């Protein structure tokens, strides 16, 4: 079996087309830090996932869907769990760049939401990296899926 051929076939099938800035609805700027760079002179791949998490949570906080208090302190019995995330890299980002992070919603289910994320150079129109982040909303105690509340669903629909 030719492993090289098999691997390149998988990669080619899964490669997405670069997204454009105008495909996103919510934005925040992220200042890269000195320690974000790895030995190769660009931001380490693990840092991208912290940016994804921060972007989604910033939006949740700004829209009033998520409080900085824990779900139980708020009297809520529902929490969001990350069940899937991924990233594709097209061009390097590095310190001291400011990264423009864009967010939109690709799908709203009964108890889940799939966010799409694009990371752009300042002034750039095509993503240097893009990914997704899926939350499933569950009962805080049983961890069984619960429907997304109407107020939250309405906020999510603005990102479609």
C-alpha positions as CSV (number, residue, x, y, z in Angstrom):
1,X,0.0,0.0,0.0
2,X,1.4,3.4,-0.9
3,X,0.8,5.5,2.3
4,X,1.9,8.7,0.6
5,X,-0.8,8.4,-2.1
6,X,-3.5,7.5,0.5
7,X,-2.7,10.4,2.7
8,X,-2.5,13.0,0.0
9,X,-5.9,11.8,-1.3
10,X,-7.5,12.3,2.0
11,X,-6.0,15.8,2.4
12,X,-7.2,16.8,-1.0
13,X,-10.7,15.7,-0.4
14,X,-11.0,17.5,2.9
15,X,-9.4,20.8,1.9
16,X,-11.8,23.7,2.0
17,X,-11.9,26.8,-0.1
18,X,-10.6,29.9,1.7
19,X,-13.5,32.1,3.0
20,X,-13.8,35.8,2.6
21,X,-14.2,38.5,5.3
22,X,-17.7,39.4,4.1
23,X,-19.0,35.9,5.0
24,X,-18.8,36.7,8.7
25,X,-21.2,38.7,10.9
26,X,-19.3,39.4,14.1
27,X,-15.7,40.5,14.5
28,X,-13.1,41.1,17.1
29,X,-9.4,41.9,16.9
30,X,-6.8,39.8,18.6
31,X,-3.3,41.1,19.4
32,X,-0.8,38.3,18.9
33,X,1.7,37.9,21.7
34,X,5.4,37.2,21.7
35,X,4.9,33.7,23.1
36,X,2.3,32.8,20.5
37,X,5.0,32.1,18.0
38,X,6.7,28.8,17.8
39,X,10.2,27.9,16.8
40,X,9.2,28.2,13.1
41,X,8.4,31.9,13.4
42,X,4.6,31.7,13.2
43,X,1.7,31.3,15.6
44,X,1.6,27.7,16.9
45,X,-1.5,25.8,15.9
46,X,-2.7,25.3,19.4
47,X,-3.1,29.1,19.8
48,X,-5.7,29.2,17.0
49,X,-8.0,27.1,19.1
50,X,-7.8,29.5,22.1
51,X,-8.7,32.3,19.7
52,X,-11.7,30.3,18.5
53,X,-12.9,29.7,22.0
54,X,-12.3,33.3,23.0
55,X,-14.2,34.6,19.9
56,X,-17.3,32.5,20.5
57,X,-17.3,33.3,24.2
58,X,-16.9,37.0,23.6
59,X,-19.9,36.9,21.4
60,X,-21.9,34.9,23.9
61,X,-21.0,37.4,26.7
62,X,-21.7,40.5,24.5
63,X,-25.1,39.3,23.6
64,X,-26.0,38.5,27.2
65,X,-26.3,34.7,26.5
66,X,-23.4,33.8,28.8
67,X,-22.6,35.4,32.1
68,X,-19.2,35.4,33.7
69,X,-20.9,33.6,36.6
70,X,-21.1,29.8,36.4
71,X,-24.4,28.3,35.1
72,X,-25.3,27.2,38.6
73,X,-24.6,30.6,40.1
74,X,-27.0,32.0,37.5
75,X,-29.7,29.5,38.4
76,X,-29.3,27.9,35.0
77,X,-29.5,24.1,34.6
78,X,-28.1,24.2,31.1
79,X,-24.5,24.5,29.9
80,X,-22.8,24.3,26.5
81,X,-20.2,21.7,25.8
82,X,-17.7,21.7,22.9
83,X,-18.2,18.5,21.0
84,X,-16.3,19.2,17.7
85,X,-13.7,21.7,16.5
86,X,-11.4,21.9,13.6
87,X,-9.1,24.3,11.7
88,X,-7.5,24.6,8.3
89,X,-4.4,26.8,7.7
90,X,-3.8,28.7,4.5
91,X,-1.2,31.4,5.4
92,X,0.9,32.0,8.5
93,X,0.1,34.5,11.2
94,X,2.9,35.7,13.5
95,X,3.8,38.2,16.3
96,X,3.3,41.2,16.2
97,X,0.3,41.0,13.9
98,X,-3.2,41.9,14.9
99,X,-5.6,39.2,13.8
100,X,-9.2,40.0,12.7
101,X,-11.4,37.1,13.9
102,X,-14.8,36.7,12.2
103,X,-17.7,34.6,13.4
104,X,-20.9,33.3,11.8
105,X,-23.3,30.5,12.4
106,X,-23.5,27.7,9.9
107,X,-26.2,25.6,11.5
108,X,-28.6,25.7,14.5
109,X,-30.0,22.4,15.6
110,X,-32.4,21.6,18.4
111,X,-29.7,21.6,21.1
112,X,-26.5,22.4,19.1
113,X,-24.9,25.2,17.1
114,X,-22.1,25.1,14.6
115,X,-20.0,28.3,14.5
116,X,-17.7,29.1,11.5
117,X,-14.6,31.1,12.2
118,X,-12.2,33.0,10.0
119,X,-8.9,34.5,11.0
120,X,-7.6,37.3,8.8
121,X,-4.5,39.5,8.6
122,X,-5.3,43.2,9.2
123,X,-6.7,44.5,5.9
124,X,-6.9,41.0,4.5
125,X,-10.0,39.7,2.7
126,X,-9.3,36.0,2.6
127,X,-8.8,33.8,5.6
128,X,-5.3,32.8,6.8
129,X,-7.1,30.1,8.8
130,X,-10.6,29.0,9.2
131,X,-12.4,26.5,11.3
132,X,-15.5,25.5,13.2
133,X,-16.6,25.1,16.8
134,X,-19.7,23.0,17.8
135,X,-21.5,23.5,21.1
136,X,-24.2,21.1,22.3
137,X,-26.4,22.5,25.1
138,X,-27.1,20.0,27.8
139,X,-28.6,19.6,31.3
140,X,-25.9,20.7,33.8
141,X,-26.5,17.6,35.9
142,X,-27.4,14.7,33.5
143,X,-25.4,16.0,30.5
144,X,-28.3,15.1,28.3
145,X,-29.1,17.5,25.4
146,X,-31.6,20.2,26.0
147,X,-33.3,22.5,23.4
148,X,-31.6,25.9,22.9
149,X,-33.8,28.6,24.6
150,X,-35.7,30.9,22.3
151,X,-33.8,34.1,23.3
152,X,-30.5,32.4,22.5
153,X,-31.9,31.0,19.3
154,X,-32.9,34.5,18.2
155,X,-29.4,35.8,18.9
156,X,-27.8,32.9,17.0
157,X,-30.1,33.6,13.9
158,X,-28.5,37.0,13.6
159,X,-25.2,35.3,12.8
160,X,-26.5,33.2,9.9
